[in-house]
Amino acid sequence: MFYDLNVPWTAANDELRRTVAFLEELGYDVVALTHTYSGKLPVDLTCPIPRDPFPTIKNVRFLRRANLILDDPSQNYRLASLSAAYDLLSVRPTTEKALLQACTTLDIDIISLDLSVRHPYHFKFKTLATAIARGVRFEICYAPSIVHSDAMARRNLISNATQLIRATRGRGIIISSEAKNALGLRAPFDVINLGTVWGLPQDKGREAVDREARAVAVTAEMKRRSFRGVIAVIDGGEERAKKLDGAKPPQKRKAAVISAEPNSSTAETPPLSKRQQKKANRAKQEAAKVSTAVAS
């Protein structure tokens, strides 16, 4: 299964419908529609993205994602409320302090960096490894630099992506499009080849659009449906199947009933001891002598 976990959400936009339809043609199975927050959050944190935004598109599973622009680390962004309203929660830090906070303390799923601009700091392995150990993934978005007319944005994307992959040792990387139209989309194997340009091996590039992205979605779902790592166990359909079939579950038979049956294995006579066998043989011999004496 192939994942694109960053498609900007715009309400009542035909371009978004065409973009999602083209993702289906390219072979993507899961698409996350992203709603971005910047500045002060509203009081009512309700998700504007419906559960099934495009009913006519049947082969794509939709996720709802909140992307928060992280400017001031000291500000309270109410991440718990955002996480409860969306399927995925990501942040985009703009400073080195915000990146350090996102890697070490924030309860998020994805760190999405704007790699089309030049950052005044370097990515450190110790900081990024802390986030990867916590289950947080780093996202590389390719569409803004591909469709951008500025050649500097493409250079920055290649430079920043190479530096990020080198700092993370190629681990914990997912690749998304962040495409606002169909022109910025690429097929999954084109994205894998694009990752090799940045220094990401092909096996890691395949994981960036497949296994690593799936791990993000599954981990986020477990956070919402579990408490402190305890997985919520749900009915797998066995009880419903029994009701539909009308079959009753097999009942255990009581020991008294089993022992009362003549053909039961427990009703068999126990084996004779050696003393009992000797007595039986003597009785047979005496009976034989008596019978011969009577006959004579």
Secondary structure, 3 states (H helix, E strand, C coil): CCEEEEEECCCCCHHHHHHHHHHHHHCCCEEEEEEEECCCCCCCCCCCCCCCCCCCCCCCEEEEEEEEEECCCCCCCCHHHHHHHCCEEEEEECCHHHHHHHHHCCCCCEEECCCCCCCCCCCCHHHHHHHHHCCCEEEEECHHHHCCCCHHHHHHHHHHHHHHHHHHCCCCEEEECCCCCHHHCCCHHHHHHHHHHCCCCHHHHHHHHCHHHHHHHHHHHHHHHEECCEECCCCCCHHHHHHHHCCCCCCCCCHHHHHHCCCCHHHCCCCCCHHHHHHHHHHHHHHHHHHHHHHC
